[in-house]
Amino acid sequence: MTPNSNMGLFIQIPVLDSVSDKVTYAVQIITNTISAIYIITIDLGVIFIGIEIMAVLNILNDYMKLIDKKAKEIPNYLKLIIIRHNDMIDKVNLFNGAIQKTGFVQVTTRIFQILLLCLFGELIKMKTERLSETLYLTNWYELSVKDQKMFLLVLAMAQKDFGLKAAGMYDVNLNAFVQIMKLAISYCAALHALSK
């Protein structure tokens, strides 16, 4: 990543190395926007199916309320209720299928996002530890007294533990990822046991 005072941090794309920073920044904005639109579209599709199911249930409920009057007036009224009920069952099955597929995609992407963050947190921690070790193993004692004082300041700064923190409190590393996955699996097992 290259810092730029005008644009913040952005990723260098090898193909666009010769192009200006603004083009690189625009490409990243476009790809992020496309992925956000994709996720919103999936969620909106599920919401629209859910709204349709609620409408079908309301209509079916209204048909049931009128069963005493309409069954005498309309000879096939109960057949109409059965057709509406089957329609509702088909829509609920469609909704379950949509939830299952989109839920799988969303859970998989969330796990991948968490894994990447935890992996970067682990790598940052390892690199800062290696930096401290490298500084300590230098021949600092051969430096001048003034440089030794400066070196001690640099060494003290390098020994501070750096890494990613969630909410400023919890370390984000591979151990945290394992703990999150254990918690998620036990939560899913509890939900599965309760659903039986």
Salt bridges, closest charged atoms under 4 A:
GLU52 OE2 - LYS91 NZ 3.20
GLU73 OE1 - LYS70 NZ 4.00
ASP87 OD1 - LYS91 NZ 3.09
ASP171 OD1 - LYS165 NZ 2.62
